[in-house]
Amino acid sequence: MEKIFDNTKVAFELKSDTELDRAYFLFKLIDSEPLVRIGTAVTNFALKAHLPVEGLIRATVFDHFCGGTTEEDCLTVVDKMYTKGVSSVLDYSVEGKEEEAQFEAALQMTLKTIEFAKERAAIPFAVFKPTGFGRFYLYEKVGEKQPLTADEQKEWQRVVERFDIVCKAAYENDVALLIDAEESWMQDAADEIVTNMMRQYNKEKAIVFNTLQLYRWDRLDYLKELHQLAQKENFFIGMKLVRGAYMEKENSRAEEKGYPTPICDGKEATDKNYDETVAYMMEHLDKMAIFAGTHNELSSYKLIALMEAKGILKNDNRIWFGQLYGMSDNISYNLAAHGYNVAKYLPFGPVRDVMPYLIRRAEENTSVAGQTSRELNLLKTERDRRKIEK
């Protein structure tokens, strides 16, 4: 198969020389685990102590990985990417809030992004995190089938209502909605709500998408069970497929509490699980839609090969490739240049509120073998290419 992801001219066409240098500098920092640890600690301290570091964060790591502080702020980036055929998923990346007022704010923001998406071809999806709409502890309790107090029952009812309000708005405005996955011990409760939303709003096609984290060895079986239910009750399945973002947390909790880890035994098993799940969904595309959220070149090539083998058009709306903004531009822009559906997750929100997200990104890049060195090699190749061209 033609290797399309090595073209750095296409990958970084939108980056100026200065932006290219900044990206190289950032990934150099991220490449060093001690530096990431120190940088994280210093940043957290500076933000808590209200030191004036927001400007510095904004000009470096924030602008590289985020679209802006508000949804309007993101439009410059959205429009720019769309000139190259890359769409955006506006992701309000404020994490770790636990108050009702903040859940309501997240609900309103998600509704706003649906309105935004409805008017713009460049924004084909909206997205939210389950814990943006309710307390983590509550999901955990519901998932473990523990009895809720009367107050907790009312609170849980409000969580379910928020899901319904957003899914209904997505359905009415014909905007596909991605619902992120989180830690395994809160996921059962979220999965149950999302399945009910699919029952209700995916009667004609996939509007509501759940997320499968495929570093979990049980997820393909879960999908097969859901598929049986969907066939019986006649609804469509939308799934975002990712490898997963909470591996260290998952393993250490399993060890601490003495249960078998839900995580696959090593990277190879995870890759196999991911690719098998993609293949399963491709076999059942009559009732499924895939958002392949991956920075893995091989998995992307495998999906391309499956599409070709099945004679599926590159721009078939049931298949999307997705990457995070600021990463894997070689995959996103080269896919788009070849006519595939591609969307970048574009995080936004106030600088200090988005920091937990950014810190997780930095840590993830440090822990995923080869991810950062690949970014660095591509950036270096492009810098060298431009020097020769001049």
Disulfide bonds with the S-S distance in Angstrom:
none
